[in-house]
Amino acid sequence: MDTNAVLDIGMQAIIIAGKLSAPILITALVVGFAISLLQSITQIQEVTLSFVPKAIAVCLALLISGHWMISEIVSFTNGLFEKIPALIGGG
């Protein structure tokens, strides 16, 4: 197993982590910004007001993109298992 293989696997892992976390993080960012904008317009300064809408939006994002996320991580894991013989040096 050489350095390039380790770096390639590490880079793929970082990319897959970014792809899987993007729908949840972007959803939380957009909902948080919308609630923050609403709070600044109405001058309601309640800290806990943004928690419930964000939690609901993140749950919806998980429900919508959960199947895609699972299929992506399973295909990544299958790819890693297929690379094991080549990484050990068998081919």
ZIFEN-V405830 format. One line per field, one symbol per residue. phi: phi as a letter, one per 30 degrees, with the letter a starting at -180 (. if undefined). psi: psi as a letter, one per 20 degrees, with the letter a starting at -180 (. if undefined). A space follows every 50 residues. Layout:
BEGIN
phi=???
psi=???
END
This chain:
BEGIN
phi=.cdddddddddddddddddddeddddddddddddddddddddhdccdddd ddddddddddddddcddddddddddddddddddeddddjdl
psi=orhhgghgggghggghgghhighgghghgggggghggghhgikolphihi gghggghhghhhhgjggggghghghgghhghhighhhhji.
END
